Amino acid sequence: LHGRDTAVSTLRSSLASPGAFVVVVGEAGVGKTTLVRAAFADAPLREGGGLSTLTWASYLPLRRALPDLTDDVWSGDADYAADRVEEALADAILFVDDLQWADVSTLDVVERLAGRVSMVTGVRRGDPAAASVLERFEPFGRRQDLEPLDRAETLAWLSELAPGMSVEQAELVADRSGGNPLLVTELADA
């Protein structure tokens, strides 16, 4: 989470009121999931998410977040499922990651839950389905864009992550990673 203190506090404050809805948007590997987990490490968080190979699976992201709900919840319509999800969450925050890969039924439930439960979603910038998902959910809450680390943040993090790395190697990693935290760690290990 190096260089993400402001993003963490912004996300926490954005979800401070009951029924708040936030969409965290960023490229693959930028740390959307890590950000949400860190921001709500001390809060009840029910986490699920879409999978690119299972976009056809009805309610999969919600099933992953709420595995204790019975199959009858997922055989009903979106209104029925939304009511059951709301009951099951109680005061927990719902986190639906990779919303761009969610099926239509899940998107319908998320829309119905907006304003009723505290919810944060993650959307992968650049995915073909991202634009339509962002357009659909823009009216319901706040968007928080998560950008790659800047060069200074990347180099500072590399000095902690790989203290034996030479300045030249660190600069090469910073250049090649573009500040993407996943790439920074992978390249630092290499």
BALOBA-1460 file (C-alpha; in Angstrom, 3 decimals):
// residues 190
<rec num="1" residu="l" x="0.000" y="0.000" z="0.000"/>
<rec num="2" residu="h" x="2.979" y="2.266" z="-0.371"/>
<rec num="3" residu="g" x="1.788" y="5.682" z="-1.503"/>
<rec num="4" residu="r" x="-1.876" y="4.827" z="-0.973"/>
<rec num="5" residu="d" x="-2.634" y="6.466" z="2.400"/>
<rec num="6" residu="t" x="-4.771" y="9.181" z="0.807"/>
<rec num="7" residu="a" x="-6.656" y="6.647" z="-1.311"/>
<rec num="8" residu="v" x="-7.384" y="4.511" z="1.766"/>
<rec num="9" residu="s" x="-8.689" y="7.445" z="3.803"/>
<rec num="10" residu="t" x="-10.743" y="8.735" z="0.850"/>
<rec num="11" residu="l" x="-12.384" y="5.339" z="0.413"/>
<rec num="12" residu="r" x="-13.111" y="5.023" z="4.139"/>
<rec num="13" residu="s" x="-14.704" y="8.464" z="4.299"/>
<rec num="14" residu="s" x="-16.707" y="7.803" z="1.127"/>
<rec num="15" residu="l" x="-18.332" y="4.777" z="2.728"/>
<rec num="16" residu="a" x="-18.854" y="6.403" z="6.124"/>
<rec num="17" residu="s" x="-22.589" y="6.878" z="5.720"/>
<rec num="18" residu="p" x="-25.036" y="3.953" z="5.565"/>
<rec num="19" residu="g" x="-25.990" y="2.978" z="2.027"/>
<rec num="20" residu="a" x="-22.967" y="4.630" z="0.440"/>
<rec num="21" residu="f" x="-21.848" y="3.277" z="-2.934"/>
<rec num="22" residu="v" x="-18.316" y="3.604" z="-4.351"/>
<rec num="23" residu="v" x="-16.842" y="2.282" z="-7.588"/>
<rec num="24" residu="v" x="-13.047" y="1.904" z="-7.479"/>
<rec num="25" residu="v" x="-11.669" y="2.032" z="-11.021"/>
<rec num="26" residu="g" x="-8.162" y="1.171" z="-12.149"/>
<rec num="27" residu="e" x="-6.074" y="-0.927" z="-14.486"/>
<rec num="28" residu="a" x="-5.229" y="-4.547" z="-13.770"/>
<rec num="29" residu="g" x="-2.633" y="-4.883" z="-11.002"/>
<rec num="30" residu="v" x="-2.965" y="-1.319" z="-9.724"/>
<rec num="31" residu="g" x="-4.200" y="-2.515" z="-6.317"/>
<rec num="32" residu="k" x="-7.977" y="-2.016" z="-6.262"/>
<rec num="33" residu="t" x="-8.636" y="-5.155" z="-4.234"/>
<rec num="34" residu="t" x="-5.736" y="-4.475" z="-1.875"/>
<rec num="35" residu="l" x="-6.997" y="-0.925" z="-1.347"/>
<rec num="36" residu="v" x="-10.505" y="-2.063" z="-0.411"/>
<rec num="37" residu="r" x="-9.234" y="-4.780" z="1.917"/>
<rec num="38" residu="a" x="-6.882" y="-2.336" z="3.662"/>
<rec num="39" residu="a" x="-9.518" y="0.376" z="3.980"/>
<rec num="40" residu="f" x="-11.969" y="-1.982" z="5.660"/>
<rec num="41" residu="a" x="-9.617" y="-4.356" z="7.471"/>
<rec num="42" residu="d" x="-11.335" y="-3.523" z="10.764"/>
<rec num="43" residu="a" x="-14.889" y="-3.633" z="9.384"/>
<rec num="44" residu="p" x="-17.136" y="-6.536" z="8.435"/>
<rec num="45" residu="l" x="-16.538" y="-6.966" z="4.704"/>
<rec num="46" residu="r" x="-18.269" y="-9.550" z="2.523"/>
<rec num="47" residu="e" x="-16.172" y="-9.966" z="-0.596"/>
<rec num="48" residu="g" x="-17.037" y="-11.576" z="-3.897"/>
<rec num="49" residu="g" x="-16.234" y="-10.851" z="-7.469"/>
<rec num="50" residu="g" x="-16.670" y="-11.713" z="-11.074"/>
<rec num="51" residu="l" x="-14.407" y="-14.032" z="-13.004"/>
<rec num="52" residu="s" x="-13.632" y="-13.412" z="-16.665"/>
<rec num="53" residu="t" x="-14.203" y="-17.047" z="-17.628"/>
<rec num="54" residu="l" x="-17.507" y="-17.312" z="-15.751"/>
<rec num="55" residu="t" x="-19.420" y="-14.221" z="-16.858"/>
<rec num="56" residu="w" x="-22.329" y="-16.507" z="-17.702"/>
<rec num="57" residu="a" x="-22.708" y="-17.835" z="-14.125"/>
<rec num="58" residu="s" x="-25.775" y="-16.242" z="-12.543"/>
<rec num="59" residu="y" x="-25.129" y="-14.439" z="-9.270"/>
<rec num="60" residu="l" x="-21.578" y="-15.831" z="-9.007"/>
<rec num="61" residu="p" x="-20.018" y="-12.660" z="-7.505"/>
<rec num="62" residu="l" x="-22.754" y="-12.514" z="-4.867"/>
<rec num="63" residu="r" x="-22.581" y="-16.240" z="-4.156"/>
<rec num="64" residu="r" x="-18.862" y="-15.800" z="-3.494"/>
<rec num="65" residu="a" x="-19.553" y="-12.914" z="-1.105"/>
<rec num="66" residu="l" x="-22.379" y="-14.690" z="0.728"/>
<rec num="67" residu="p" x="-21.716" y="-18.449" z="0.521"/>
<rec num="68" residu="d" x="-24.106" y="-19.215" z="3.390"/>
<rec num="69" residu="l" x="-27.196" y="-18.161" z="1.469"/>
<rec num="70" residu="t" x="-29.222" y="-21.084" z="0.165"/>
<rec num="71" residu="d" x="-29.770" y="-21.929" z="-3.478"/>
<rec num="72" residu="d" x="-33.363" y="-20.686" z="-3.390"/>
<rec num="73" residu="v" x="-32.029" y="-17.112" z="-3.062"/>
<rec num="74" residu="w" x="-30.257" y="-17.456" z="-6.380"/>
<rec num="75" residu="s" x="-33.188" y="-19.064" z="-8.174"/>
<rec num="76" residu="g" x="-35.451" y="-16.073" z="-7.603"/>
<rec num="77" residu="d" x="-35.617" y="-12.787" z="-9.437"/>
<rec num="78" residu="a" x="-33.352" y="-9.815" z="-8.725"/>
<rec num="79" residu="d" x="-35.761" y="-8.207" z="-6.251"/>
<rec num="80" residu="y" x="-35.980" y="-11.377" z="-4.166"/>
<rec num="81" residu="a" x="-32.202" y="-11.898" z="-4.267"/>
<rec num="82" residu="a" x="-31.539" y="-8.256" z="-3.339"/>
<rec num="83" residu="d" x="-33.834" y="-8.507" z="-0.310"/>
<rec num="84" residu="r" x="-32.083" y="-11.683" z="0.894"/>
<rec num="85" residu="v" x="-28.623" y="-10.204" z="0.328"/>
<rec num="86" residu="e" x="-29.580" y="-7.086" z="2.281"/>
<rec num="87" residu="e" x="-30.839" y="-9.208" z="5.186"/>
<rec num="88" residu="a" x="-27.709" y="-11.369" z="5.167"/>
<rec num="89" residu="l" x="-25.353" y="-8.395" z="5.135"/>
<rec num="90" residu="a" x="-26.819" y="-6.736" z="8.221"/>
<rec num="91" residu="d" x="-24.171" y="-4.044" z="8.881"/>
<rec num="92" residu="a" x="-21.440" y="-5.560" z="6.720"/>
<rec num="93" residu="i" x="-20.012" y="-3.828" z="3.674"/>
<rec num="94" residu="l" x="-20.547" y="-5.612" z="0.368"/>
<rec num="95" residu="f" x="-17.497" y="-5.657" z="-1.908"/>
<rec num="96" residu="v" x="-18.115" y="-6.846" z="-5.470"/>
<rec num="97" residu="d" x="-14.793" y="-6.879" z="-7.276"/>
<rec num="98" residu="d" x="-14.389" y="-7.089" z="-11.047"/>
<rec num="99" residu="l" x="-17.955" y="-5.943" z="-11.586"/>
<rec num="100" residu="q" x="-17.242" y="-5.739" z="-15.321"/>
<rec num="101" residu="w" x="-17.285" y="-9.555" z="-15.375"/>
<rec num="102" residu="a" x="-20.564" y="-9.944" z="-13.496"/>
<rec num="103" residu="d" x="-23.600" y="-11.479" z="-15.140"/>
<rec num="104" residu="v" x="-26.764" y="-9.476" z="-15.802"/>
<rec num="105" residu="s" x="-28.551" y="-10.922" z="-12.743"/>
<rec num="106" residu="t" x="-25.752" y="-9.763" z="-10.444"/>
<rec num="107" residu="l" x="-25.739" y="-6.310" z="-12.023"/>
<rec num="108" residu="d" x="-29.505" y="-6.094" z="-11.461"/>
<rec num="109" residu="v" x="-29.108" y="-7.000" z="-7.782"/>
<rec num="110" residu="v" x="-26.231" y="-4.551" z="-7.288"/>
<rec num="111" residu="e" x="-28.385" y="-1.821" z="-8.815"/>
<rec num="112" residu="r" x="-31.280" y="-2.656" z="-6.487"/>
<rec num="113" residu="l" x="-28.961" y="-2.650" z="-3.456"/>
<rec num="114" residu="a" x="-27.452" y="0.752" z="-4.273"/>
<rec num="115" residu="g" x="-28.451" y="3.107" z="-1.472"/>
<rec num="116" residu="r" x="-29.764" y="0.256" z="0.687"/>
<rec num="117" residu="v" x="-26.454" y="-1.260" z="1.806"/>
<rec num="118" residu="s" x="-22.907" y="0.047" z="2.059"/>
<rec num="119" residu="m" x="-21.176" y="-1.215" z="-1.045"/>
<rec num="120" residu="v" x="-17.899" y="-0.866" z="-2.875"/>
<rec num="121" residu="t" x="-17.237" y="-2.332" z="-6.295"/>
<rec num="122" residu="g" x="-14.112" y="-2.700" z="-8.364"/>
<rec num="123" residu="v" x="-14.005" y="-2.152" z="-12.121"/>
<rec num="124" residu="r" x="-11.008" y="-2.911" z="-14.301"/>
<rec num="125" residu="r" x="-10.183" y="0.008" z="-16.562"/>
<rec num="126" residu="g" x="-9.650" y="-1.035" z="-20.164"/>
<rec num="127" residu="d" x="-11.879" y="-4.098" z="-20.082"/>
<rec num="128" residu="p" x="-14.427" y="-4.129" z="-22.930"/>
<rec num="129" residu="a" x="-17.358" y="-4.280" z="-20.464"/>
<rec num="130" residu="a" x="-16.048" y="-1.559" z="-18.134"/>
<rec num="131" residu="a" x="-17.593" y="1.428" z="-19.918"/>
<rec num="132" residu="s" x="-21.145" y="0.059" z="-19.833"/>
<rec num="133" residu="v" x="-20.845" y="-0.974" z="-16.185"/>
<rec num="134" residu="l" x="-19.474" y="2.431" z="-15.193"/>
<rec num="135" residu="e" x="-22.231" y="4.195" z="-17.115"/>
<rec num="136" residu="r" x="-24.888" y="2.043" z="-15.444"/>
<rec num="137" residu="f" x="-23.661" y="2.645" z="-11.889"/>
<rec num="138" residu="e" x="-22.447" y="6.239" z="-12.138"/>
<rec num="139" residu="p" x="-25.754" y="7.688" z="-10.858"/>
<rec num="140" residu="f" x="-25.663" y="5.601" z="-7.670"/>
<rec num="141" residu="g" x="-22.551" y="6.799" z="-5.934"/>
<rec num="142" residu="r" x="-19.019" y="7.983" z="-6.068"/>
<rec num="143" residu="r" x="-16.228" y="6.948" z="-8.420"/>
<rec num="144" residu="q" x="-12.677" y="6.665" z="-7.078"/>
<rec num="145" residu="d" x="-9.977" y="6.259" z="-9.701"/>
<rec num="146" residu="l" x="-6.829" y="4.484" z="-8.586"/>
<rec num="147" residu="e" x="-3.813" y="5.439" z="-10.649"/>
<rec num="148" residu="p" x="-0.385" y="3.794" z="-10.820"/>
<rec num="149" residu="l" x="2.264" y="5.033" z="-8.391"/>
<rec num="150" residu="d" x="4.286" y="7.993" z="-9.580"/>
<rec num="151" residu="r" x="8.018" y="7.566" z="-10.173"/>
<rec num="152" residu="a" x="9.086" y="8.913" z="-6.765"/>
<rec num="153" residu="e" x="6.617" y="6.614" z="-4.951"/>
<rec num="154" residu="t" x="7.765" y="3.646" z="-7.027"/>
<rec num="155" residu="l" x="11.445" y="4.284" z="-6.287"/>
<rec num="156" residu="a" x="10.760" y="4.836" z="-2.575"/>
<rec num="157" residu="w" x="8.812" y="1.595" z="-2.408"/>
<rec num="158" residu="l" x="11.539" y="-0.295" z="-4.277"/>
<rec num="159" residu="s" x="14.104" y="0.871" z="-1.717"/>
<rec num="160" residu="e" x="12.019" y="-0.897" z="0.953"/>
<rec num="161" residu="l" x="10.925" y="-3.849" z="-1.184"/>
<rec num="162" residu="a" x="14.398" y="-4.693" z="-2.511"/>
<rec num="163" residu="p" x="16.970" y="-2.810" z="-0.417"/>
<rec num="164" residu="g" x="19.913" y="-4.466" z="-2.203"/>
<rec num="165" residu="m" x="18.771" y="-3.306" z="-5.631"/>
<rec num="166" residu="s" x="21.094" y="-0.835" z="-7.345"/>
<rec num="167" residu="v" x="19.847" y="2.625" z="-8.319"/>
<rec num="168" residu="e" x="20.109" y="1.666" z="-11.996"/>
<rec num="169" residu="q" x="18.057" y="-1.508" z="-11.476"/>
<rec num="170" residu="a" x="15.435" y="0.398" z="-9.472"/>
<rec num="171" residu="e" x="15.120" y="3.009" z="-12.215"/>
<rec num="172" residu="l" x="14.743" y="0.267" z="-14.820"/>
<rec num="173" residu="v" x="11.984" y="-1.397" z="-12.764"/>
<rec num="174" residu="a" x="10.263" y="1.971" z="-12.290"/>
<rec num="175" residu="d" x="10.391" y="2.623" z="-16.035"/>
<rec num="176" residu="r" x="9.204" y="-0.828" z="-17.083"/>
<rec num="177" residu="s" x="6.440" y="-1.125" z="-14.479"/>
<rec num="178" residu="g" x="4.856" y="2.225" z="-15.169"/>
<rec num="179" residu="g" x="4.137" y="2.418" z="-11.430"/>
<rec num="180" residu="n" x="1.783" y="-0.568" z="-11.514"/>
<rec num="181" residu="p" x="2.247" y="-2.201" z="-8.073"/>
<rec num="182" residu="l" x="1.814" y="-5.754" z="-9.371"/>
<rec num="183" residu="l" x="4.439" y="-5.191" z="-12.038"/>
<rec num="184" residu="v" x="6.761" y="-3.473" z="-9.557"/>
<rec num="185" residu="t" x="6.727" y="-6.531" z="-7.272"/>
<rec num="186" residu="e" x="7.082" y="-8.994" z="-10.157"/>
<rec num="187" residu="l" x="9.949" y="-7.101" z="-11.752"/>
<rec num="188" residu="a" x="11.673" y="-6.537" z="-8.399"/>
<rec num="189" residu="d" x="11.555" y="-10.294" z="-7.772"/>
<rec num="190" residu="a" x="12.997" y="-10.977" z="-11.214"/>
